[in-house]
Amino acid sequence: MAVLSRADTFIVDVPTIRPHVLAMATMHGQSMVIVRLTDADGVEGLGEGTTIGGLSYGEESPESIKSAIDTYIVPVLETCDIAQVGATMAKVAKCVRGNHFAKCAVETALLDMAGKRLGVPVSELIGGGRVRDSLPVAWTLASGDTARDIAEGEAMLEARRHRIFKLKIGKRDVRDDVAHVGAICKALGDRASVRVDVNQNWTEAQAKLGMAMLADVGCDLVEQPIAGDDVAAMARLSTTQAVPLMADEALHGPRSALRIAAANAAGVFALKIAQSGGLFATAEVAAIGAAAGIGLYGGTMLEGSVGTIASAHVFATLPELAWGTELFGPLLQTEEILTEPLGYADFSLAVPTGPGLGIALDEDKVAFFRRDRSAPTLHPVNAGA
């Protein structure tokens, strides 16, 4: 039986390399909740809970993720054999409602521990194991300035880092946004795939107009153009527009995936481990999408390296991943908090082959960026363990 001996949760605040403009917020940094669990044998597991723009994106923030883990989830872990990840998370689910981001961070740490105990990568603990060792990675062009975005896209192509680009739109008039996208599509041509993310900022009428115009200028995909809870409107758009609609904020785990699939409300699923509530749940969402003939895309909450590589381990197990992934979060940050940076090369991200997640924290960098750098946060019951 594996017994939890120590739980350390803390927030790190890392600046971004440039302002990252979304429909609901402009990011100048990323705040990540890092979870570090240690069992009685000294085996350590890492997890991450990260959202976008505090509470501007969803119902959880870095502060609420940390509080939920410290106050409600860790006491449950102390009653479990944490080597049994499925059983442990089932008990957590019974005791804690919602809080998908917090649960995902904890499940990731437990899987990291399990992989280390068994000497296998996390990807081998999910489904039938990995089927790929690298993943194509998109880059988001989110300055809002057309010339700057074109120059950035050209630089990424030249460096062979990205050839899939997503544009954040929805703050301007629909026609102005389409003109911006069209100029970038024309400049990059057939050397790249260009997609857009509206982050729910259009009405159905705006989405009908915008999606038709985007198809004409060469846009390949439109992510969550309208409110995620309006499945009926998503279905109308998905069945009448030429450019595929990708569900993102509409997806909150397997049940929502089933509703969207049944309504024919999306042509693509954006898989996100945090929104789904964990790695296991994400695999279920992917299975539902695949069974319904829905394309799969590996999404991101702009996580740092811990959450990014946890996502990569899940996505590496998917037989079909037609739309690639968006696991560029660490590249948006000015500093890396791992001892060895993740492997980005030839338009792809390499999935580690070492035990667990296959990563380790750089303790000096973590100490520098910790929000509570003068007072580490240990669970009270285990402080001093």
RADAFEN-V180525 format. One record per residue. N is the residue number from 1. OMEGA is omega as a letter, one per 40 degrees, with the letter a starting at -180 (999 if undefined). BURIAL is # if it has 16 or more other C-alpha atoms within 10 Angstrom, else .. D_FIRST is the distance of its C-alpha to the first C-alpha in whole Angstrom. Layout:
N OMEGA BURIAL D_FIRST
N OMEGA BURIAL D_FIRST
//
This chain:
1 i . 0
2 a # 4
3 i # 6
4 i # 10
5 a # 12
6 i # 15
7 a # 17
8 i # 21
9 a # 23
10 a # 27
11 i # 30
12 a # 32
13 a # 35
14 i # 37
15 i # 41
16 a # 42
17 i . 44
18 i . 47
19 a . 47
20 a # 45
21 i # 47
22 a # 46
23 a # 47
24 a # 45
25 i . 45
26 a . 46
27 i # 43
28 i # 44
29 i # 40
30 i # 37
31 a # 34
32 i # 30
33 i # 27
34 i # 25
35 i # 21
36 i # 19
37 i # 15
38 i # 13
39 a # 10
40 i . 10
41 i . 10
42 i . 13
43 a # 13
44 i # 15
45 a # 16
46 i # 19
47 a # 21
48 i # 25
49 a # 26
50 i # 30
51 a # 33
52 i # 37
53 i # 39
54 i # 37
55 a . 38
56 a . 41
57 a # 39
58 a . 37
59 i . 35
60 i # 32
61 i # 33
62 a # 31
63 a . 32
64 i # 30
65 i # 27
66 a # 26
67 a . 27
68 a # 25
69 a # 22
70 a # 22
71 a . 23
72 a . 22
73 a # 19
74 i # 17
75 i . 17
76 i # 15
77 a # 12
78 i # 12
79 a . 11
80 i # 9
81 a . 5
82 i # 8
83 i # 7
84 a . 9
85 a # 12
86 a . 14
87 i . 13
88 a # 12
89 i # 16
90 i . 17
91 i # 16
92 a # 18
93 i # 21
94 a . 21
95 a . 21
96 i # 23
97 i . 26
98 i . 28
99 a # 27
100 a # 26
101 i # 27
102 i # 24
103 i # 21
104 i # 22
105 a # 22
106 i # 18
107 i # 17
108 i # 19
109 i # 17
110 i # 14
111 i # 15
112 i # 16
113 a # 13
114 i # 12
115 i # 15
116 i # 15
117 a . 12
118 a . 14
119 a . 17
120 i # 19
121 i # 21
122 a # 20
123 i # 23
124 i # 21
125 a # 18
126 i # 21
127 i . 24
128 a . 25
129 a # 25
130 i # 27
131 i . 31
132 a . 32
133 i # 32
134 a # 34
135 i # 35
136 a # 39
137 i # 39
138 i # 41
139 i # 43
140 i # 44
141 a # 48
142 i # 48
143 a # 51
144 i # 53
145 a . 56
146 a # 57
147 a . 58
148 i . 55
149 i # 53
150 i # 55
151 i . 55
152 i # 51
153 i # 51
154 a # 53
155 i . 52
156 i # 48
157 a # 50
158 a . 52
159 a . 49
160 i . 47
161 a # 44
162 i # 45
163 i # 47
164 a # 45
165 i # 46
166 a # 46
167 i # 48
168 i # 47
169 i # 50
170 a # 51
171 a # 53
172 i . 56
173 a . 59
174 a # 58
175 i . 60
176 i . 60
177 a # 56
178 i # 57
179 i # 60
180 a # 57
181 a # 55
182 i # 58
183 i # 59
184 i # 56
185 a # 56
186 a . 59
187 a # 59
188 i # 56
189 a . 57
190 i . 55
191 a . 53
192 i # 51
193 a # 49
194 i # 50
195 i # 48
196 i # 48
197 a # 45
198 i # 47
199 i # 44
200 a # 46
201 i # 49
202 i # 51
203 i . 53
204 i # 53
205 i . 57
206 a # 56
207 i # 53
208 i # 56
209 a . 58
210 a # 56
211 i # 54
212 a # 58
213 i # 59
214 i # 56
215 a # 56
216 a . 59
217 i # 59
218 i # 56
219 a # 53
220 a # 50
221 i # 48
222 a # 47
223 i # 44
224 a # 44
225 a # 48
226 a # 47
227 a # 45
228 i # 42
229 i . 42
230 a . 46
231 i # 44
232 i . 48
233 i # 50
234 i # 47
235 i # 48
236 i # 52
237 a # 51
238 a # 49
239 a . 51
240 a . 55
241 a # 54
242 a . 54
243 a # 52
244 i # 48
245 i # 46
246 i # 43
247 i # 40
248 a # 38
249 i # 38
250 a # 38
251 i # 35
252 i # 32
253 a # 30
254 a # 30
255 i . 32
256 i # 35
257 i # 35
258 i # 36
259 a . 39
260 i # 40
261 a # 40
262 a . 42
263 a . 44
264 a # 45
265 i # 45
266 i # 44
267 a # 44
268 i # 41
269 i # 38
270 a # 36
271 i # 33
272 a # 31
273 a # 27
274 i # 28
275 a # 30
276 i # 28
277 i # 25
278 a # 23
279 i # 23
280 a # 22
281 i # 25
282 i # 27
283 i # 27
284 i # 28
285 i # 31
286 a # 32
287 i # 31
288 i # 34
289 a # 36
290 a # 36
291 a . 37
292 a . 40
293 i . 41
294 i # 40
295 a # 40
296 a # 37
297 a # 37
298 a # 34
299 a # 35
300 i # 34
301 a # 34
302 i # 35
303 i # 32
304 a # 31
305 a # 30
306 i # 26
307 i # 27
308 a # 29
309 i # 27
310 i # 24
311 a # 27
312 i # 29
313 i # 25
314 a # 26
315 i # 30
316 a # 29
317 a # 28
318 i # 31
319 i . 34
320 i . 36
321 a # 37
322 a . 41
323 i # 41
324 a # 39
325 a # 37
326 a # 37
327 a # 35
328 a # 37
329 a # 36
330 a # 35
331 i # 39
332 a # 40
333 a # 39
334 a . 41
335 i # 38
336 a # 35
337 i # 31
338 i # 30
339 i . 30
340 i . 32
341 i # 33
342 a # 33
343 i . 35
344 i # 38
345 i . 41
346 i . 43
347 a # 42
348 i # 39
349 i # 35
350 i # 33
351 a # 30
352 a # 27
353 a # 26
354 a . 24
355 a # 20
356 i # 18
357 i # 22
358 a # 23
359 i # 25
360 i . 25
361 i # 26
362 a . 30
363 i . 29
364 i . 33
365 i # 33
366 i # 30
367 a . 32
368 a . 35
369 i # 35
370 i # 32
371 i # 34
372 a . 32
373 a . 33
374 a . 34
375 i . 31
376 a . 28
377 i # 26
378 i # 22
379 a # 21
380 a . 22
381 a . 19
382 a . 18
383 i . 21
384 i . 22
385 999 . 18
//
